[in-house]
Amino acid sequence: MTRSIIDHAEQAAEGARMRQFLEIDRRGGMHPAVDALVRRPAERSEAKVREFLRIDREEARRDE
């Protein structure tokens, strides 16, 4: 059986297209929404900190 027109062994064209797309995308920089999330201070509620410390103490007791 012979290959059809759409069957290609090489994918060089797709790689070049992907490189061009990534180059254009990287030139745009970070999206403003992502930038805002990165700059937002990490909020730690008191309950989360308390739970973390409880787990940490239990692990410390097991290690003794």
ZIVEN-V953605 format. One record per residue. RES is the residue in three letters. PHI is phi in degrees with one decimal (999 if undefined). PSI is psi in whole degrees, -180 to 180 (NA if undefined). OMEGA is omega in radians with two decimals (none if undefined). Layout:
BEGIN
RES;PHI;PSI;OMEGA  RES;PHI;PSI;OMEGA
END
This chain:
BEGIN
MET;999;135;-3.13  THR;-91.6;160;3.13  ARG;-75.9;150;3.07  SER;-85.3;177;-3.12  ILE;-63.9;-33;-3.07  ILE;-84.6;-10;3.09  ASP;-83.6;118;3.13  HIS;-130.1;136;3.11  ALA;-78.7;-30;-3.10  GLU;-95.8;146;3.12  GLN;-122.9;30;-3.10  ALA;-63.5;-38;-3.12  ALA;-64.9;-39;3.13  GLU;-67.3;-38;3.12  GLY;-64.8;-42;3.13  ALA;-66.2;-40;3.13  ARG;-64.4;-41;3.14  MET;-65.0;-43;3.12  ARG;-60.3;-42;3.13  GLN;-64.9;-43;3.13  PHE;-60.9;-46;-3.13  LEU;-65.0;-37;3.12  GLU;-63.4;-44;3.11  ILE;-64.6;-42;-3.12  ASP;-65.4;-40;-3.13  ARG;-69.3;-30;3.11  ARG;-65.1;-28;-3.11  GLY;-70.8;-19;-3.13  GLY;79.6;-166;-3.10  MET;-83.3;140;3.11  HIS;-63.8;142;-3.11  PRO;-56.8;-34;3.13  ALA;-67.4;-41;3.11  VAL;-66.6;-41;3.12  ASP;-60.9;-41;3.13  ALA;-64.9;-39;3.12  LEU;-67.8;-37;3.14  VAL;-67.1;-39;-3.10  ARG;-79.9;-16;-3.10  ARG;-66.5;134;-3.14  PRO;-67.3;146;3.13  ALA;-72.1;125;3.13  GLU;-95.5;126;3.10  ARG;-120.3;113;3.12  SER;-74.0;157;-3.12  GLU;-61.1;-37;-3.13  ALA;-65.3;-40;3.13  LYS;-65.4;-42;3.14  VAL;-64.8;-43;3.13  ARG;-60.9;-44;3.14  GLU;-65.4;-42;3.10  PHE;-60.4;-45;-3.13  LEU;-64.9;-37;3.11  ARG;-62.1;-46;3.14  ILE;-64.1;-41;-3.13  ASP;-63.3;-41;3.12  ARG;-65.1;-41;3.12  GLU;-62.3;-42;3.13  GLU;-67.2;-36;3.12  ALA;-66.5;-38;3.12  ARG;-65.6;-39;3.14  ARG;-65.7;-33;-3.09  ASP;-74.6;-19;-3.10  GLU;-73.8;NA;none
END
